């Protein structure tokens, strides 16, 4: 059984700062994975051949997912309210089947602050579109690959790639935050050295002692010191 991930977003940070991270829960039962499929549900009356083929593809995709034991939370048309629908449903994974660029953009926008794997099945092999889709956040862009026996493998790859990318993103964000925190501490040390005429080591010791006395992190003490200095001028 495939291994899947469920995301939880937590917000934290220093005053005036915001950071998001993801808490991954490994799910061994693929039937617990909540999937939203974005595609044309039925061909309208008088539809042309392309629309009929698209509707047949949509049906084949849903059948392939069900045959592989996946839980389809909802099948949504590429309408203007797609963003709000995805926000309400909070799926674990989104599949976009042969839709316009606008529909894909809506899906990406809906997952901007709550990232999740996005899989796109299409018959369009335009490399420029493929590049833009991957750049926008699509985990798997599959050309002419919509068949029941390939669905599971494609989703496995998409979720695994998503996990790796999010881990790298988290590491990068952590590095950036550590650098920002270090700059705050350095500024606070400089302020102490200037106003109390002490050495760098002495300023650092004062900050550490104050942090221990107040039961706060070093960067929190440093930030408070800078805030007070700015307030008092």
Backbone bond lengths (Angstrom), bond angles and torsions (degrees), N, CA, C in turn:
res aa  C-N    CA-C-N  psi(-1)  N-CA   C-N-CA  omega(-1)  CA-C   N-CA-C  phi
1 X - - - 1.464 - - 1.529 108.96 -
2 X 1.310 114.91 140.65 1.464 119.24 -175.46 1.517 111.08 -70.17
3 X 1.324 115.23 155.65 1.461 120.68 177.89 1.523 107.67 -100.40
4 X 1.321 115.82 131.11 1.450 119.65 -177.64 1.519 110.71 -128.72
5 X 1.321 114.66 168.83 1.452 120.89 -173.59 1.508 110.46 -123.83
6 X 1.322 114.95 143.18 1.442 120.07 174.10 1.513 107.32 -120.98
7 X 1.333 118.36 134.49 1.444 121.32 -172.55 1.521 111.90 -103.77
8 X 1.329 114.55 146.00 1.456 121.13 169.92 1.513 106.73 -133.55
9 X 1.330 117.51 128.21 1.461 120.82 -177.77 1.520 109.27 -97.65
10 X 1.325 115.43 132.39 1.455 121.38 178.84 1.518 107.83 -124.96
11 X 1.307 116.14 136.69 1.463 120.64 -177.57 1.515 109.10 -109.94
12 X 1.314 115.94 131.75 1.452 119.27 177.37 1.520 108.06 -158.52
13 X 1.332 116.09 174.40 1.463 119.23 178.00 1.513 111.47 149.31
14 X 1.311 115.06 -177.76 1.454 121.01 178.25 1.519 108.99 -77.76
15 X 1.329 117.98 164.76 1.456 120.06 176.67 1.519 110.13 -54.92
16 X 1.304 116.13 130.05 1.456 119.91 -179.66 1.509 113.56 83.42
17 X 1.339 117.00 -2.51 1.459 120.20 179.71 1.515 109.20 -118.82
18 X 1.318 116.27 157.78 1.453 120.61 -179.75 1.519 108.85 -142.67
19 X 1.319 115.46 137.28 1.438 118.55 178.95 1.523 109.08 -141.64
20 X 1.307 116.51 144.11 1.446 120.96 178.38 1.520 109.09 -117.90
21 X 1.333 115.48 141.78 1.450 117.78 171.81 1.523 108.50 -139.95
22 X 1.285 116.03 165.55 1.445 121.23 -174.27 1.515 110.59 -117.87
23 X 1.318 114.11 131.00 1.452 121.07 176.32 1.526 106.71 -101.64
24 X 1.347 117.60 111.23 1.449 121.90 -174.99 1.522 111.39 -92.79
25 X 1.301 115.24 131.14 1.461 120.78 175.22 1.525 107.45 -114.35
26 X 1.338 115.64 118.74 1.453 119.12 -179.11 1.518 109.82 -72.50
27 X 1.324 116.17 129.34 1.457 121.17 179.63 1.519 108.84 -116.47
28 X 1.323 115.71 119.10 1.452 120.55 -177.15 1.517 113.51 -86.79
29 X 1.330 117.47 -14.47 1.459 121.29 -179.55 1.519 108.95 -104.93
30 X 1.345 117.14 108.08 1.455 121.37 -176.55 1.529 112.32 -62.19
31 X 1.320 117.51 -22.19 1.451 119.70 -179.33 1.524 112.28 -69.46
32 X 1.327 116.60 -14.46 1.459 120.73 177.38 1.525 112.14 -85.09
33 X 1.309 116.86 -12.01 1.459 121.05 -179.18 1.528 109.65 -73.75
34 X 1.310 117.10 120.56 1.467 121.48 -178.15 1.529 109.67 -87.88
35 X 1.315 115.94 119.70 1.472 121.08 -174.86 1.522 110.48 -117.36
36 X 1.310 115.54 135.90 1.466 122.08 170.69 1.520 107.49 -110.30
37 X 1.323 115.76 129.32 1.461 121.77 178.64 1.520 108.51 -107.51
38 X 1.322 116.21 128.11 1.463 121.13 177.93 1.517 107.76 -108.05
39 X 1.338 116.08 108.99 1.463 120.55 177.16 1.517 110.10 -165.76
40 X 1.319 115.91 175.20 1.456 121.01 179.06 1.526 108.52 -74.73
41 X 1.301 116.92 123.06 1.457 120.79 -174.86 1.524 112.23 -74.97
42 X 1.319 116.43 -49.66 1.466 121.04 178.75 1.517 109.01 -140.71
43 X 1.336 115.42 152.75 1.462 120.09 177.31 1.525 108.43 -80.02
44 X 1.326 118.51 130.86 1.470 120.45 -179.91 1.524 110.94 -69.16
45 X 1.307 116.25 161.53 1.462 121.01 177.63 1.519 109.82 -58.65
46 X 1.325 115.36 134.78 1.459 119.73 179.43 1.515 113.83 77.48
47 X 1.333 116.43 14.33 1.468 120.00 -178.27 1.520 110.65 -67.58
48 X 1.325 115.27 151.89 1.466 119.39 178.93 1.526 109.59 -79.33
49 X 1.318 116.06 177.77 1.459 121.58 -175.78 1.523 112.08 -61.83
50 X 1.343 115.80 -38.50 1.464 119.70 -179.05 1.530 111.16 -63.39
51 X 1.345 116.65 -41.35 1.463 120.58 -179.96 1.521 111.17 -67.11
52 X 1.328 116.10 -37.74 1.462 120.29 178.46 1.520 110.50 -65.94
53 X 1.336 116.61 -42.36 1.464 120.68 177.94 1.520 110.82 -62.73
54 X 1.328 115.47 -39.47 1.460 119.77 179.14 1.530 111.21 -63.33
55 X 1.328 116.76 -43.00 1.460 120.93 179.03 1.529 110.61 -63.70
56 X 1.340 116.15 -38.24 1.472 120.06 177.52 1.523 110.86 -65.52
57 X 1.343 116.47 -38.95 1.467 121.23 177.32 1.527 109.87 -62.37
58 X 1.339 114.80 -42.49 1.463 119.75 -179.16 1.526 110.17 -61.19
59 X 1.305 116.06 -43.66 1.467 120.37 179.73 1.530 110.15 -65.10
60 X 1.339 117.05 -42.57 1.461 121.02 179.79 1.524 111.18 -62.62
61 X 1.315 116.70 -37.99 1.461 120.82 179.03 1.521 110.68 -64.10
62 X 1.327 116.70 -47.19 1.461 119.89 -178.95 1.531 111.23 -63.69
63 X 1.335 116.08 -38.77 1.458 119.82 177.31 1.530 110.66 -63.79
64 X 1.347 115.89 -43.02 1.460 120.75 178.93 1.516 112.09 -60.56
65 X 1.324 116.75 -39.84 1.463 120.95 178.67 1.526 110.93 -66.32
66 X 1.313 116.21 -45.18 1.463 120.36 -179.07 1.527 111.18 -66.07
67 X 1.329 116.57 -38.95 1.467 120.15 179.84 1.527 111.55 -65.07
68 X 1.334 116.15 -28.24 1.461 120.30 179.39 1.531 112.33 -92.33
69 X 1.317 116.30 8.26 1.460 120.04 173.64 1.512 116.24 84.66
70 X 1.342 117.65 13.45 1.456 119.48 -179.11 1.530 111.67 -82.63
71 X 1.317 115.49 151.88 1.458 122.12 179.93 1.527 109.90 -97.51
72 X 1.329 116.86 108.05 1.462 121.14 178.05 1.524 108.07 -83.77
73 X 1.304 116.00 107.19 1.452 121.34 -179.58 1.525 110.83 -68.28
74 X 1.347 115.69 -40.47 1.465 120.49 179.02 1.525 109.27 -165.89
75 X 1.326 115.40 152.65 1.464 122.20 171.70 1.519 106.41 -115.73
76 X 1.327 116.99 116.38 1.456 121.58 -172.51 1.530 111.57 -114.33
77 X 1.314 116.97 140.42 1.468 119.63 173.35 1.520 109.46 -75.79
78 X 1.328 118.31 157.62 1.484 121.01 -179.28 1.521 111.92 -78.36
79 X 1.322 116.78 62.08 1.461 121.48 -177.21 1.526 111.36 -91.24
80 X 1.328 115.01 175.89 1.462 120.15 -177.41 1.527 113.02 -67.45
81 X 1.364 116.91 -24.92 1.462 119.29 -178.77 1.527 112.65 -93.91
82 X 1.334 116.54 19.81 1.458 121.74 -178.42 1.524 111.49 -59.14
83 X 1.328 116.54 -41.16 1.472 121.11 -179.18 1.520 111.89 -57.83
84 X 1.330 115.79 -49.67 1.458 120.35 -177.76 1.525 111.43 -66.63
85 X 1.330 117.23 -35.00 1.467 120.62 179.63 1.537 110.66 -65.58
86 X 1.322 116.49 -42.89 1.463 120.29 178.81 1.526 110.47 -65.39
87 X 1.327 116.25 -39.30 1.466 120.57 178.65 1.528 110.88 -62.02
88 X 1.318 117.41 -36.86 1.465 121.14 179.37 1.525 111.55 -71.56
89 X 1.328 116.29 -41.98 1.464 120.95 -173.60 1.527 113.37 -77.53
90 X 1.340 117.28 -30.94 1.464 122.61 -179.38 1.537 112.42 50.25
91 X 1.324 117.62 61.00 1.472 120.39 -179.78 1.520 111.87 -73.46
92 X 1.336 116.17 163.48 1.458 121.49 175.81 1.525 111.12 -84.95
93 X 1.328 116.94 -24.96 1.466 122.01 -177.52 1.516 108.64 -152.56
94 X 1.330 116.49 145.31 1.467 121.63 179.98 1.528 109.38 -122.32
95 X 1.331 115.73 132.87 1.461 121.21 176.10 1.523 108.21 -112.89
96 X 1.314 116.38 126.08 1.464 122.08 177.42 1.523 107.43 -110.62
97 X 1.325 116.26 121.31 1.457 121.25 -175.71 1.517 111.41 -108.87
98 X 1.347 115.88 106.28 1.464 122.06 171.20 1.523 112.78 47.56
99 X 1.324 116.46 60.66 1.450 118.72 -178.81 1.530 110.97 -115.12
100 X 1.312 114.91 172.57 1.454 120.43 178.87 1.523 110.14 -69.37
101 X 1.323 115.03 164.48 1.460 119.52 177.10 1.526 110.93 -59.69
102 X 1.346 116.10 -34.74 1.461 120.66 -178.66 1.522 110.96 -63.58
103 X 1.332 116.89 -41.22 1.461 120.68 179.90 1.522 110.71 -64.93
104 X 1.328 116.52 -42.29 1.460 120.52 179.14 1.524 110.72 -64.53
105 X 1.317 116.24 -38.10 1.460 120.57 178.36 1.526 111.18 -64.15
106 X 1.337 116.18 -36.62 1.465 119.64 178.02 1.522 110.95 -65.52
107 X 1.328 115.79 -39.74 1.462 120.08 179.17 1.523 109.82 -64.70
108 X 1.319 116.85 -45.55 1.465 121.31 179.52 1.534 110.37 -61.98
109 X 1.332 116.26 -42.01 1.463 120.60 179.67 1.525 110.86 -63.67
110 X 1.332 116.28 -37.01 1.466 120.58 -178.76 1.517 112.20 -68.86
111 X 1.331 117.45 -20.56 1.460 121.28 -178.69 1.530 112.59 -109.34
112 X 1.321 116.53 14.43 1.468 120.31 -175.51 1.523 112.61 -62.22
113 X 1.334 117.57 -39.91 1.469 120.95 -178.18 1.526 112.39 -105.51
114 X 1.316 116.80 -2.34 1.470 121.28 176.84 1.519 106.99 -140.22
115 X 1.321 114.52 73.25 1.457 120.37 -172.43 1.526 111.99 -62.38
116 X 1.328 114.63 143.44 1.458 122.00 176.93 1.521 108.10 -154.00
117 X 1.328 117.96 161.71 1.467 119.63 -178.69 1.527 111.94 -62.38
118 X 1.337 115.41 138.51 1.465 122.23 175.66 1.521 107.66 -124.17
119 X 1.321 116.65 126.87 1.459 122.00 178.23 1.521 108.59 -115.76
120 X 1.324 116.89 131.19 1.457 121.36 -179.27 1.533 110.02 -118.65
121 X 1.327 116.78 119.29 1.457 122.60 173.04 1.524 107.74 -99.54
122 X 1.305 117.02 132.04 1.453 120.49 -177.39 1.527 111.44 -152.94
123 X 1.323 115.30 162.32 1.462 121.18 173.17 1.527 110.52 -103.09
124 X 1.317 116.58 -2.13 1.469 122.40 -177.18 1.534 109.31 -89.42
125 X 1.327 116.60 115.26 1.467 120.35 -178.70 1.526 112.75 -97.91
126 X 1.317 116.57 22.68 1.463 121.37 177.81 1.530 108.96 -64.01
127 X 1.335 116.51 116.52 1.460 120.69 -176.27 1.526 112.80 -65.68
128 X 1.326 115.96 -32.55 1.467 119.35 179.12 1.522 110.65 -64.52
129 X 1.338 116.84 -42.94 1.463 121.18 178.29 1.528 110.39 -65.65
130 X 1.332 115.37 -39.68 1.460 119.87 178.73 1.524 110.67 -61.09
131 X 1.341 115.63 -44.70 1.461 120.96 -179.81 1.524 110.77 -62.13
132 X 1.329 117.07 -45.07 1.460 121.32 -178.85 1.527 111.43 -65.11
133 X 1.340 116.26 -37.60 1.460 120.40 -179.87 1.531 110.76 -65.78
134 X 1.335 116.59 -46.63 1.459 120.69 179.29 1.529 110.28 -63.76
135 X 1.319 115.90 -41.30 1.463 121.13 179.36 1.525 111.03 -62.66
136 X 1.336 116.39 -34.61 1.465 121.19 -177.83 1.522 112.32 -75.76
137 X 1.340 117.34 -17.42 1.450 119.11 177.88 1.516 116.02 128.54
138 X 1.339 117.41 6.25 1.461 120.81 178.01 1.528 109.29 -72.43
139 X 1.320 117.21 128.84 1.468 121.60 -176.80 1.520 112.74 -80.67
140 X 1.333 116.73 -32.04 1.470 120.65 179.31 1.515 108.69 -145.39
141 X 1.328 116.26 128.51 1.467 122.55 179.60 1.526 106.05 -118.89
142 X 1.317 116.29 103.02 1.458 121.82 -170.98 1.524 110.69 -106.57
143 X 1.325 116.62 118.38 1.457 122.27 -179.80 1.524 109.47 -97.99
144 X 1.339 116.04 127.00 1.470 122.37 177.05 1.530 111.15 50.48
145 X 1.332 115.10 45.39 1.464 117.81 -177.25 1.513 113.58 -129.44
146 X 1.349 116.44 21.91 1.450 119.53 -177.38 1.527 110.97 -86.73
147 X 1.325 115.61 93.77 1.465 121.40 175.64 1.517 107.38 -144.00
148 X 1.323 115.73 148.18 1.459 120.66 -174.41 1.522 112.93 -56.34
149 X 1.328 116.65 -37.15 1.465 119.47 -176.02 1.526 113.07 -76.78
150 X 1.346 117.34 -11.51 1.464 120.08 179.70 1.519 113.12 -101.68
151 X 1.329 116.76 -15.28 1.462 120.43 -173.97 1.520 111.86 -56.43
152 X 1.319 117.55 -50.14 1.465 121.26 -176.81 1.528 111.60 -60.07
153 X 1.330 116.86 -46.16 1.466 120.32 -179.04 1.520 111.34 -62.66
154 X 1.330 116.75 -41.16 1.467 121.16 -179.80 1.526 110.62 -63.59
155 X 1.331 117.24 -44.99 1.458 120.30 -178.87 1.522 111.63 -67.98
156 X 1.342 116.22 -36.95 1.467 119.76 176.28 1.525 110.86 -58.34
157 X 1.332 115.56 -46.74 1.467 121.01 -179.67 1.525 110.51 -64.56
158 X 1.333 116.65 -42.89 1.462 120.78 -178.14 1.530 111.62 -61.74
159 X 1.323 116.49 -45.21 1.466 120.08 -178.46 1.527 110.91 -68.44
160 X 1.331 116.69 -39.61 1.464 120.30 178.59 1.526 110.67 -64.46
161 X 1.322 115.95 -44.04 1.477 119.81 178.86 1.522 110.34 -63.33
162 X 1.321 116.48 -40.69 1.456 120.83 179.48 1.523 110.43 -60.33
163 X 1.333 116.41 -44.31 1.461 121.06 179.43 1.525 110.90 -59.76
164 X 1.327 116.86 -46.15 1.464 120.87 -179.56 1.521 110.54 -62.26
165 X 1.332 116.92 -44.22 1.464 121.00 -179.18 1.526 111.48 -64.22
166 X 1.330 116.28 -40.03 1.460 119.43 -179.89 1.526 111.62 -69.14
167 X 1.321 117.12 -34.48 1.460 120.40 176.22 1.533 110.14 -64.65
168 X 1.332 115.82 -42.45 1.470 119.67 177.92 1.524 110.73 -65.92
169 X 1.326 115.62 -40.25 1.463 120.27 178.70 1.529 110.50 -63.19
170 X 1.332 115.54 -41.25 1.465 120.35 179.39 1.522 111.09 -64.95
171 X 1.338 116.56 -41.84 1.462 120.79 179.08 1.526 110.81 -63.42
172 X 1.327 116.39 -41.30 1.460 120.53 178.61 1.519 110.99 -64.32
173 X 1.338 115.79 -43.27 1.458 120.22 179.53 1.525 110.88 -64.12
174 X 1.334 115.86 -39.65 1.463 120.11 178.87 1.528 110.75 -63.81
175 X 1.332 116.60 -41.25 1.461 120.67 178.85 1.518 110.72 -63.82
176 X 1.331 116.70 -42.63 1.463 120.96 179.07 1.525 111.06 -62.84
177 X 1.322 116.94 -41.31 1.451 120.31 -179.23 1.526 111.86 -68.64
178 X 1.328 116.91 -37.84 1.459 119.82 177.05 1.526 110.43 -63.21
179 X 1.335 116.00 -40.17 1.464 120.17 178.35 1.526 110.31 -64.70
180 X 1.337 116.85 -41.65 1.461 120.78 179.30 1.526 110.64 -64.64
181 X 1.326 116.47 -40.89 1.463 120.60 179.19 1.529 110.97 -65.27
182 X 1.324 115.58 -39.44 1.465 119.39 179.15 1.522 110.97 -63.02
183 X 1.328 116.36 -38.95 1.467 120.32 179.34 1.524 110.43 -64.95
184 X 1.329 116.85 -37.97 1.469 120.57 178.80 1.525 110.62 -64.20
185 X 1.329 116.36 -44.84 1.465 120.92 178.97 1.524 110.55 -63.18
186 X 1.327 117.18 -41.47 1.468 120.68 179.76 1.515 111.14 -63.31
187 X 1.331 117.01 -39.46 1.465 120.85 178.44 1.529 110.68 -65.33
188 X 1.338 115.98 -40.67 1.463 119.64 179.51 1.527 110.78 -66.54
189 X 1.337 116.47 -39.53 1.466 119.30 176.60 1.523 110.50 -61.61
190 X 1.312 115.85 -43.39 1.464 119.51 179.35 1.514 111.80 -61.55
191 X 1.332 116.50 -37.62 1.461 121.10 178.99 1.532 110.67 -64.86
192 X 1.319 116.63 -44.04 1.474 120.56 178.49 1.523 111.39 -64.77
193 X 1.328 116.25 -42.63 1.463 120.18 -179.84 1.524 110.91 -61.12
194 X 1.331 116.53 -37.86 1.460 121.01 -178.31 1.527 111.41 -72.86
195 X 1.334 116.76 -44.56 1.459 120.45 -172.31 1.526 113.81 -86.28
196 X 1.329 117.35 -26.01 1.464 120.01 -179.14 1.527 112.22 -111.70
197 X 1.331 115.75 5.23 1.464 121.08 176.16 1.537 111.17 50.39
198 X 1.333 115.35 52.18 1.455 119.90 179.96 1.519 110.25 -121.34
199 X 1.309 115.76 169.49 1.455 120.32 -179.52 1.535 110.36 -79.33
200 X 1.326 115.33 171.45 1.470 120.01 179.86 1.530 110.67 -63.91
201 X 1.337 116.75 -42.42 1.466 120.27 179.48 1.525 111.09 -63.96
202 X 1.316 116.52 -39.80 1.457 120.31 179.41 1.534 110.93 -66.24
203 X 1.321 116.03 -40.87 1.467 120.50 179.43 1.533 110.23 -63.34
204 X 1.322 115.61 -41.31 1.471 119.95 179.87 1.529 110.62 -66.24
205 X 1.334 116.54 -39.72 1.462 121.07 179.03 1.525 110.85 -64.29
206 X 1.337 115.93 -39.57 1.460 120.15 177.94 1.528 110.98 -62.50
207 X 1.329 115.98 -42.49 1.460 120.09 178.96 1.528 111.29 -63.84
208 X 1.321 116.05 -44.00 1.459 120.07 -179.60 1.526 111.61 -64.13
209 X 1.321 115.89 -42.68 1.472 120.68 -179.45 1.532 110.44 -64.45
210 X 1.330 115.47 -40.47 1.464 119.78 179.03 1.531 111.11 -66.63
211 X 1.321 115.66 -38.63 1.472 119.89 178.81 1.526 110.57 -64.47
212 X 1.326 116.68 -40.66 1.468 120.62 178.84 1.520 111.17 -67.06
213 X 1.328 116.66 -41.22 1.468 121.00 -179.68 1.521 111.48 -64.93
214 X 1.325 116.85 -36.97 1.456 121.88 -177.64 1.526 112.32 -91.76
215 X 1.346 115.99 -3.50 1.467 121.06 -177.53 1.535 110.99 56.60
216 X 1.322 114.56 46.52 1.454 121.37 179.98 1.528 110.03 -124.36
217 X 1.309 115.90 163.17 1.450 119.93 174.00 1.522 109.40 -72.51
218 X 1.315 115.95 153.78 1.458 120.97 -179.07 1.522 111.27 -57.89
219 X 1.307 117.10 -43.43 1.461 121.03 -178.12 1.526 111.35 -66.84
220 X 1.338 117.43 -31.69 1.465 120.53 178.55 1.525 110.54 -68.44
221 X 1.318 116.37 -41.86 1.469 120.23 176.91 1.524 110.26 -63.52
222 X 1.331 115.32 -43.55 1.466 120.13 179.96 1.520 111.01 -61.52
223 X 1.328 116.89 -43.00 1.460 120.42 -179.51 1.526 111.62 -65.67
224 X 1.329 116.37 -40.90 1.465 119.77 178.23 1.523 111.19 -63.14
225 X 1.320 115.86 -39.91 1.463 120.47 178.63 1.527 111.14 -62.59
226 X 1.322 116.09 -42.72 1.469 120.44 178.83 1.517 110.52 -67.00
227 X 1.343 118.03 -37.55 1.461 121.40 179.43 1.526 110.94 -63.88
228 X 1.355 115.40 -43.60 1.468 119.64 179.76 1.520 110.04 -65.40
229 X 1.316 116.99 -42.60 1.460 120.39 -179.90 1.519 111.28 -62.16
230 X 1.315 116.56 -38.40 1.465 120.73 179.08 1.526 110.28 -69.19
231 X 1.345 116.20 -38.02 1.467 120.42 -179.88 1.516 111.41 -66.37
232 X 1.326 115.95 -42.10 1.465 120.19 -177.89 1.526 113.27 -82.11
233 X 1.355 113.80 -14.87 1.470 117.25 -179.28 1.480 109.73 78.59
